[in-house]
Amino acid sequence: MSIEVKGVSKRFGSFTAVDNVNLEVPNGSLVALLGPSGSGKTTLLRIIAGLEQADAGSIHFHQEDATAQPVRHRNVGFVFQHYALFKHMTIFDNIAFGLKVRKRPKDEIEGRVRELLRLIQLENVEKRYPAQLSGGQRQRVALARALATRPQILLLDEPFGALDAKVRKELRQWIRQLHEEIKVTSLFVTHDQEEALELADQVVLMNKGRVEQVGTPEQVYNQPATPFVVNFLGDVNIFRARVEGEKVHLAAGMEAQAPVELSGVHQEVMAFVRPHEIDVDLARKDQNSARARVKRVLPIGSVVTVELVLADDGTEVQVELTRERYAALSLNPGEEVFLTPRGVKVVVGHYEI
């Protein structure tokens, strides 16, 4: 079941939550709605589910207009951030709830619930209550309840938001595997960039009620369409720069090759460089290198983060080094080094630093 959103807008008083959004979700895909708080992603999800009514535009399921359909007729499963399980019901009854409301035969309910318990790998908890389960287990039960009625579309609103980091990572790996098995068209909301890039087939970047970019995780990360996208997806160093001919001139004499579409023009641009795409050397590498001084070293995790200050203009730069490279350089605060950018991304447009 594909989803098509056509010109959808939604206002709450003077606040525009969703602003003329157009979006296509292919049949059987797993798509992430990604963006900061207030970007409109949850409102859009609720409009698709029928839990909110759009002020303008339409929603189509498999080319059929579903805009005026009530929730119960949309055949959509919805998973909430905080599980929304019935505390007074056993796990079996929570999963069976939608089937009982639809007055399905008892043996059908029994078979479907047991099938789902096996699917979520919780066969031994059917007689327990939600309070007796961990957060990760409760979210699996919430997912099973949403799947019980065999929805054609599955919508998930920050499904891992209430979980700790370790459980969140384990659960999203499990959901990716589950999606490969059941192939139900799924749309999930998140503000976690890593989560969206790891889990989704397609990522929809939203900002201030609008869609900034739609693409595969690789496309949105490596080919950002707007300054917002490149800055939102992971840590980044931002420089005001200028394209002159075939070169992009950054701060402190650093240069990079201009993108083909900008080559030959002369204009102000924003240049973005990921922390892991800057080389650090104790001696000048080439004419594109900039002198800097080490401000602070954060040797935590699998990479070492080094904060530096450019000698020419005082711009602060963040660099990530492998532990092997850090050990070879043996950097200390106050030490002079040279920085050479490797992966400069250039975007035309205004962005506040």
ZAMARGU-4260 file (C-alpha; in steps of 0.2 Angstrom, whole numbers, plus 5000, padded with zeros to 4 digits):
<rodrens>
0) 5000/5000/5000 | 5008/5016/4994 | 5005/5033/5002 | 5004/5050/4993 | 5003/5066/5002
5) 4997/5080/4991 | 4998/5099/4996 | 4994/5095/5014 | 4994/5110/5026 | 4989/5111/5045
10) 4989/5126/5056 | 4986/5127/5075 | 4980/5145/5078 | 4994/5156/5071 | 5007/5142/5070
15) 5009/5133/5054 | 5014/5115/5058 | 5013/5108/5041 | 5016/5119/5026 | 5010/5113/5008
20) 5019/5096/5010 | 5020/5084/4995 | 5027/5066/4998 | 5026/5049/4991 | 5030/5033/5001
25) 5032/5018/4990 | 5024/5002/4993 | 5033/4991/5005 | 5046/5004/5010 | 5052/5009/5027
30) 5053/5028/5027 | 5059/5040/5041 | 5052/5057/5044 | 5067/5066/5052 | 5068/5083/5059
35) 5070/5094/5075 | 5056/5097/5087 | 5042/5108/5079 | 5047/5103/5061 | 5029/5096/5058
40) 5034/5077/5057 | 5022/5070/5070 | 5008/5081/5064 | 5010/5075/5046 | 5010/5057/5053
45) 4994/5060/5063 | 4986/5067/5047 | 4990/5052/5037 | 4983/5041/5051 | 4967/5051/5052
50) 4970/5057/5070 | 4971/5075/5063 | 4962/5083/5049 | 4972/5094/5037 | 4967/5111/5033
55) 4971/5109/5014 | 4977/5095/5003 | 4974/5076/5002 | 4980/5059/5007 | 4980/5045/4995
60) 4982/5026/4999 | 4987/5016/4984 | 4980/5030/4973 | 4963/5030/4982 | 4958/5046/4991
65) 4958/5043/5010 | 4957/5061/5015 | 4939/5060/5022 | 4940/5042/5028 | 4938/5040/5047
70) 4953/5031/5056 | 4944/5015/5058 | 4942/5013/5039 | 4960/5017/5035 | 4968/5000/5040
75) 4982/5009/5048 | 4992/5002/5063 | 4999/5016/5074 | 5013/5014/5087 | 5015/5028/5100
80) 5031/5033/5109 | 5025/5029/5126 | 5017/5012/5121 | 4999/5016/5126 | 4996/4999/5132
85) 4981/4995/5143 | 4989/4993/5160 | 4974/4982/5167 | 4975/4970/5152 | 4987/4955/5150
90) 5000/4955/5136 | 4989/4943/5127 | 4973/4954/5128 | 4983/4969/5123 | 4988/4961/5107
95) 4971/4954/5104 | 4962/4971/5108 | 4959/4976/5090 | 4953/4959/5084 | 4941/4958/5098
100) 4934/4975/5094 | 4931/4969/5076 | 4923/4953/5084 | 4934/4941/5075 | 4932/4922/5080
105) 4940/4916/5096 | 4951/4903/5087 | 4957/4917/5074 | 4962/4928/5088 | 4971/4914/5098
110) 4981/4910/5082 | 4985/4928/5077 | 4991/4933/5095 | 5002/4917/5096 | 5009/4921/5079
115) 5013/4938/5084 | 5021/4933/5101 | 5033/4922/5091 | 5036/4936/5079 | 5041/4948/5093
120) 5051/4934/5102 | 5040/4935/5118 | 5030/4919/5118 | 5032/4917/5137 | 5025/4934/5143
125) 5007/4932/5137 | 5000/4931/5155 | 5010/4946/5162 | 5005/4964/5163 | 5014/4979/5155
130) 5021/4984/5171 | 5030/4968/5172 | 5040/4970/5156 | 5055/4981/5151 | 5053/4996/5140
135) 5060/4987/5125 | 5048/4972/5128 | 5033/4984/5130 | 5037/4993/5114 | 5038/4976/5105
140) 5020/4972/5112 | 5014/4989/5106 | 5021/4984/5089 | 5012/4967/5089 | 4996/4976/5094
145) 4997/4987/5079 | 5000/4973/5068 | 4987/4961/5074 | 4973/4967/5062 | 4985/4966/5047
150) 4986/4984/5043 | 4992/4989/5026 | 5001/5004/5033 | 5011/5005/5049 | 5015/5022/5057
155) 5027/5024/5072 | 5029/5040/5082 | 5046/5041/5090 | 5045/5022/5093 | 5062/5022/5103
160) 5061/5039/5111 | 5057/5032/5129 | 5071/5019/5128 | 5089/5020/5134 | 5103/5020/5120
165) 5108/5002/5121 | 5090/4995/5120 | 5085/5008/5107 | 5100/5002/5096 | 5095/4983/5098
170) 5076/4987/5095 | 5079/4996/5079 | 5090/4982/5072 | 5076/4970/5076 | 5063/4981/5068
175) 5073/4982/5052 | 5074/4963/5052 | 5055/4962/5055 | 5052/4974/5041 | 5062/4963/5029
180) 5050/4949/5034 | 5033/4957/5034 | 5036/4971/5021 | 5021/4982/5027 | 5023/5000/5021
185) 5030/5009/5036 | 5033/5027/5041 | 5041/5032/5057 | 5045/5049/5065 | 5062/5052/5073
190) 5073/5067/5078 | 5088/5055/5079 | 5099/5056/5064 | 5108/5040/5067 | 5092/5030/5069
195) 5085/5037/5053 | 5101/5034/5042 | 5103/5016/5049 | 5085/5010/5048 | 5076/5018/5034
200) 5075/5015/5015 | 5071/5033/5012 | 5073/5048/5023 | 5062/5063/5023 | 5070/5079/5031
205) 5058/5091/5038 | 5060/5109/5044 | 5048/5122/5049 | 5033/5112/5042 | 5041/5109/5025
210) 5051/5095/5017 | 5069/5100/5014 | 5075/5084/5005 | 5069/5066/5001 | 5082/5053/4997
215) 5091/5037/5002 | 5101/5038/5018 | 5117/5039/5007 | 5109/5053/4996 | 5104/5065/5010
220) 5121/5062/5019 | 5132/5064/5005 | 5122/5075/4993 | 5113/5087/5005 | 5101/5098/4995
225) 5101/5113/5008 | 5111/5120/5022 | 5099/5114/5034 | 5101/5096/5029 | 5120/5096/5029
230) 5120/5104/5046 | 5106/5093/5054 | 5114/5077/5048 | 5129/5074/5060 | 5142/5086/5067
235) 5149/5098/5054 | 5161/5113/5053 | 5153/5128/5044 | 5163/5141/5034 | 5158/5156/5024
240) 5167/5154/5008 | 5168/5160/4990 | 5168/5151/4974 | 5181/5159/4961 | 5183/5149/4945
245) 5186/5131/4949 | 5190/5134/4967 | 5181/5136/4984 | 5191/5147/4996 | 5188/5144/5014
250) 5195/5152/5030 | 5213/5154/5033 | 5219/5150/5015 | 5210/5133/5014 | 5204/5128/4996
255) 5194/5114/4988 | 5188/5110/4971 | 5172/5119/4967 | 5156/5108/4962 | 5154/5106/4943
260) 5137/5116/4944 | 5146/5131/4952 | 5163/5130/4943 | 5167/5146/4934 | 5155/5157/4944
265) 5160/5170/4957 | 5149/5170/4972 | 5147/5168/4991 | 5143/5151/4997 | 5142/5141/5013
270) 5155/5127/5015 | 5153/5112/5026 | 5166/5100/5031 | 5163/5085/5042 | 5175/5082/5057
275) 5181/5066/5050 | 5185/5074/5033 | 5199/5085/5040 | 5217/5079/5040 | 5228/5085/5054
280) 5247/5086/5052 | 5262/5092/5062 | 5269/5100/5047 | 5261/5110/5032 | 5254/5097/5020
285) 5251/5108/5005 | 5245/5126/5000 | 5228/5121/5005 | 5233/5118/5023 | 5228/5130/5037
290) 5238/5134/5053 | 5228/5130/5069 | 5231/5128/5088 | 5224/5113/5098 | 5212/5120/5111
295) 5205/5103/5119 | 5206/5085/5116 | 5192/5073/5120 | 5198/5055/5120 | 5182/5047/5123
300) 5174/5033/5112 | 5180/5025/5096 | 5187/5041/5089 | 5196/5056/5097 | 5188/5073/5095
305) 5200/5087/5094 | 5194/5105/5096 | 5206/5118/5087 | 5206/5137/5083 | 5212/5143/5066
310) 5227/5155/5068 | 5222/5167/5055 | 5204/5172/5061 | 5200/5162/5077 | 5187/5151/5069
315) 5184/5136/5080 | 5185/5119/5071 | 5181/5101/5077 | 5191/5086/5070 | 5189/5068/5073
320) 5204/5056/5073 | 5206/5038/5074 | 5215/5032/5090 | 5229/5026/5079 | 5231/5043/5071
325) 5229/5052/5087 | 5243/5041/5095 | 5255/5045/5081 | 5252/5064/5082 | 5252/5064/5101
330) 5243/5080/5102 | 5242/5092/5117 | 5233/5108/5121 | 5242/5123/5114 | 5251/5113/5101
335) 5252/5120/5083 | 5246/5109/5069 | 5240/5111/5051 | 5223/5106/5044 | 5218/5101/5027
340) 5200/5098/5022 | 5196/5082/5011 | 5177/5082/5009 | 5170/5100/5007 | 5152/5101/5003
345) 5146/5118/4996 | 5128/5124/4997 | 5121/5140/4989 | 5110/5149/5001 | 5108/5158/5018
350) 5113/5149/5034 | 5116/5157/5051 | 5132/5151/5060
</rodrens>
